[in-house]
Amino acid sequence: MYATRNIGQGNKRTFYRELAGQLQGLLEGERDAVANAANLSALVFELVADLNWVGFYFLRSENELVLGPFQGRVACVRIAVGKGVCGTAVAEARSVLVPDVHEFPGHIACDAASRSELVIPLVKDGGIVGVLDLDSPTPHRFNAEDQAGFEALAAIYVAASVL
């Protein structure tokens, strides 16, 4: 049985390095993408402060993302590529950090409590297969260190999973 360990929140680089280690241990030996997405979502929701939603959207056609495992309030089920923060991350093939979602043109408000968002594309064999999406009720919650940390976690998930 796997048990999470609390991680000190002081230094973000150290925090994300330790979180990555826990994720690798959690996913070790498991290749199922849904199971791994569910456990990554739960791990992050439990250990990362000030989040109100964390989860996945998977690219199910060339123009639509579909909701995957998550932690938080109910969510939008389908998002068009190019729409909202998640769709923009796919269309532009890059991570998108939004300090204040009210200032992001076309933001899709699945939860009115969300104020900042970070979306990380999941890249497999050079193509995008989905995104890892994180929301916070606090404006300016995420910074470049968070982005780098979550990009590393997304890479661990992709490497561990059959997508």
Contacts in CASP RR format, 6 or more apart in sequence:
PFRMAT RR
TARGET T0000
AUTHOR 0000-0000-0000
METHOD contacts of the structure
MODEL  1
MYATRNIGQGNKRTFYRELAGQLQGLLEGERDAVANAANLSALVFELVAD
LNWVGFYFLRSENELVLGPFQGRVACVRIAVGKGVCGTAVAEARSVLVPD
VHEFPGHIACDAASRSELVIPLVKDGGIVGVLDLDSPTPHRFNAEDQAGF
EALAAIYVAASVL
2 25 0 8 1.000
2 26 0 8 1.000
4 22 0 8 1.000
4 43 0 8 1.000
4 46 0 8 1.000
4 47 0 8 1.000
5 18 0 8 1.000
5 22 0 8 1.000
6 47 0 8 1.000
7 15 0 8 1.000
7 18 0 8 1.000
7 19 0 8 1.000
7 22 0 8 1.000
7 47 0 8 1.000
8 14 0 8 1.000
8 15 0 8 1.000
8 18 0 8 1.000
9 15 0 8 1.000
9 49 0 8 1.000
12 143 0 8 1.000
12 145 0 8 1.000
12 146 0 8 1.000
12 149 0 8 1.000
13 145 0 8 1.000
16 145 0 8 1.000
16 146 0 8 1.000
16 148 0 8 1.000
16 149 0 8 1.000
16 150 0 8 1.000
16 152 0 8 1.000
16 153 0 8 1.000
19 43 0 8 1.000
19 44 0 8 1.000
19 47 0 8 1.000
19 48 0 8 1.000
19 149 0 8 1.000
19 153 0 8 1.000
20 149 0 8 1.000
20 152 0 8 1.000
20 153 0 8 1.000
20 156 0 8 1.000
22 43 0 8 1.000
22 47 0 8 1.000
23 40 0 8 1.000
23 43 0 8 1.000
23 153 0 8 1.000
23 156 0 8 1.000
23 157 0 8 1.000
24 156 0 8 1.000
24 160 0 8 1.000
26 39 0 8 1.000
26 40 0 8 1.000
26 43 0 8 1.000
27 36 0 8 1.000
27 39 0 8 1.000
27 40 0 8 1.000
27 156 0 8 1.000
27 157 0 8 1.000
27 160 0 8 1.000
27 161 0 8 1.000
28 160 0 8 1.000
29 160 0 8 1.000
30 36 0 8 1.000
30 39 0 8 1.000
30 160 0 8 1.000
31 160 0 8 1.000
31 161 0 8 1.000
31 162 0 8 1.000
32 161 0 8 1.000
32 162 0 8 1.000
33 161 0 8 1.000
33 162 0 8 1.000
33 163 0 8 1.000
34 68 0 8 1.000
34 69 0 8 1.000
36 157 0 8 1.000
36 160 0 8 1.000
36 161 0 8 1.000
37 55 0 8 1.000
37 56 0 8 1.000
37 68 0 8 1.000
37 69 0 8 1.000
37 157 0 8 1.000
37 161 0 8 1.000
38 69 0 8 1.000
40 55 0 8 1.000
40 132 0 8 1.000
40 153 0 8 1.000
40 157 0 8 1.000
41 54 0 8 1.000
41 55 0 8 1.000
41 56 0 8 1.000
41 69 0 8 1.000
41 70 0 8 1.000
41 71 0 8 1.000
42 71 0 8 1.000
44 51 0 8 1.000
44 54 0 8 1.000
44 71 0 8 1.000
44 134 0 8 1.000
44 153 0 8 1.000
45 51 0 8 1.000
45 54 0 8 1.000
45 71 0 8 1.000
45 72 0 8 1.000
48 54 0 8 1.000
48 134 0 8 1.000
50 136 0 8 1.000
50 137 0 8 1.000
50 138 0 8 1.000
50 141 0 8 1.000
51 134 0 8 1.000
51 135 0 8 1.000
51 136 0 8 1.000
51 141 0 8 1.000
52 72 0 8 1.000
52 73 0 8 1.000
52 111 0 8 1.000
52 113 0 8 1.000
52 114 0 8 1.000
52 135 0 8 1.000
52 136 0 8 1.000
52 137 0 8 1.000
53 70 0 8 1.000
53 71 0 8 1.000
53 72 0 8 1.000
53 73 0 8 1.000
53 75 0 8 1.000
53 110 0 8 1.000
53 111 0 8 1.000
53 114 0 8 1.000
53 133 0 8 1.000
53 134 0 8 1.000
53 135 0 8 1.000
54 70 0 8 1.000
54 71 0 8 1.000
54 72 0 8 1.000
54 132 0 8 1.000
54 133 0 8 1.000
54 134 0 8 1.000
54 135 0 8 1.000
55 68 0 8 1.000
55 69 0 8 1.000
55 70 0 8 1.000
55 71 0 8 1.000
55 132 0 8 1.000
55 133 0 8 1.000
55 134 0 8 1.000
56 67 0 8 1.000
56 68 0 8 1.000
56 69 0 8 1.000
56 70 0 8 1.000
56 122 0 8 1.000
56 130 0 8 1.000
56 131 0 8 1.000
56 132 0 8 1.000
56 133 0 8 1.000
57 65 0 8 1.000
57 66 0 8 1.000
57 67 0 8 1.000
57 68 0 8 1.000
57 79 0 8 1.000
57 86 0 8 1.000
57 130 0 8 1.000
57 131 0 8 1.000
57 133 0 8 1.000
58 65 0 8 1.000
58 66 0 8 1.000
58 68 0 8 1.000
58 129 0 8 1.000
58 130 0 8 1.000
59 65 0 8 1.000
59 81 0 8 1.000
59 90 0 8 1.000
59 128 0 8 1.000
59 129 0 8 1.000
59 130 0 8 1.000
60 66 0 8 1.000
62 81 0 8 1.000
63 80 0 8 1.000
63 81 0 8 1.000
64 78 0 8 1.000
64 79 0 8 1.000
64 80 0 8 1.000
64 81 0 8 1.000
65 78 0 8 1.000
65 79 0 8 1.000
65 80 0 8 1.000
65 81 0 8 1.000
65 86 0 8 1.000
65 87 0 8 1.000
65 90 0 8 1.000
65 130 0 8 1.000
65 131 0 8 1.000
66 77 0 8 1.000
66 78 0 8 1.000
67 75 0 8 1.000
67 76 0 8 1.000
67 77 0 8 1.000
67 78 0 8 1.000
70 133 0 8 1.000
73 110 0 8 1.000
73 111 0 8 1.000
73 113 0 8 1.000
74 110 0 8 1.000
75 110 0 8 1.000
75 111 0 8 1.000
76 108 0 8 1.000
76 110 0 8 1.000
79 86 0 8 1.000
79 87 0 8 1.000
79 108 0 8 1.000
80 87 0 8 1.000
81 87 0 8 1.000
81 90 0 8 1.000
81 91 0 8 1.000
82 88 0 8 1.000
82 90 0 8 1.000
82 91 0 8 1.000
83 106 0 8 1.000
83 108 0 8 1.000
84 104 0 8 1.000
84 106 0 8 1.000
84 107 0 8 1.000
84 108 0 8 1.000
85 96 0 8 1.000
85 98 0 8 1.000
85 101 0 8 1.000
85 104 0 8 1.000
85 107 0 8 1.000
85 108 0 8 1.000
85 117 0 8 1.000
85 119 0 8 1.000
85 133 0 8 1.000
86 108 0 8 1.000
86 119 0 8 1.000
86 131 0 8 1.000
86 133 0 8 1.000
87 119 0 8 1.000
87 131 0 8 1.000
88 96 0 8 1.000
88 119 0 8 1.000
89 95 0 8 1.000
89 96 0 8 1.000
89 119 0 8 1.000
89 120 0 8 1.000
89 121 0 8 1.000
89 131 0 8 1.000
90 121 0 8 1.000
90 128 0 8 1.000
90 130 0 8 1.000
90 131 0 8 1.000
93 121 0 8 1.000
93 123 0 8 1.000
93 128 0 8 1.000
94 121 0 8 1.000
95 118 0 8 1.000
95 119 0 8 1.000
95 120 0 8 1.000
95 121 0 8 1.000
95 147 0 8 1.000
95 150 0 8 1.000
95 151 0 8 1.000
96 117 0 8 1.000
96 118 0 8 1.000
96 119 0 8 1.000
97 117 0 8 1.000
97 118 0 8 1.000
97 142 0 8 1.000
97 143 0 8 1.000
97 144 0 8 1.000
97 146 0 8 1.000
97 147 0 8 1.000
98 104 0 8 1.000
98 107 0 8 1.000
98 116 0 8 1.000
98 117 0 8 1.000
98 118 0 8 1.000
99 116 0 8 1.000
99 139 0 8 1.000
99 140 0 8 1.000
99 142 0 8 1.000
100 115 0 8 1.000
100 116 0 8 1.000
100 139 0 8 1.000
100 140 0 8 1.000
101 107 0 8 1.000
101 109 0 8 1.000
101 114 0 8 1.000
101 115 0 8 1.000
101 116 0 8 1.000
101 117 0 8 1.000
102 115 0 8 1.000
104 117 0 8 1.000
107 117 0 8 1.000
111 135 0 8 1.000
113 137 0 8 1.000
114 135 0 8 1.000
114 136 0 8 1.000
114 137 0 8 1.000
115 136 0 8 1.000
115 137 0 8 1.000
115 138 0 8 1.000
115 139 0 8 1.000
115 141 0 8 1.000
116 135 0 8 1.000
116 136 0 8 1.000
116 138 0 8 1.000
116 139 0 8 1.000
116 140 0 8 1.000
116 141 0 8 1.000
116 142 0 8 1.000
117 133 0 8 1.000
117 134 0 8 1.000
117 135 0 8 1.000
117 136 0 8 1.000
117 142 0 8 1.000
118 133 0 8 1.000
118 134 0 8 1.000
118 142 0 8 1.000
118 146 0 8 1.000
118 147 0 8 1.000
118 150 0 8 1.000
119 131 0 8 1.000
119 132 0 8 1.000
119 133 0 8 1.000
119 134 0 8 1.000
120 131 0 8 1.000
120 132 0 8 1.000
120 133 0 8 1.000
120 147 0 8 1.000
120 150 0 8 1.000
120 151 0 8 1.000
120 153 0 8 1.000
120 154 0 8 1.000
121 128 0 8 1.000
121 130 0 8 1.000
121 131 0 8 1.000
121 154 0 8 1.000
122 128 0 8 1.000
122 129 0 8 1.000
122 130 0 8 1.000
122 131 0 8 1.000
122 132 0 8 1.000
122 154 0 8 1.000
122 157 0 8 1.000
122 158 0 8 1.000
122 163 0 8 1.000
123 129 0 8 1.000
123 158 0 8 1.000
124 158 0 8 1.000
124 163 0 8 1.000
129 158 0 8 1.000
129 163 0 8 1.000
132 150 0 8 1.000
132 153 0 8 1.000
132 154 0 8 1.000
132 157 0 8 1.000
134 142 0 8 1.000
134 150 0 8 1.000
136 142 0 8 1.000
END
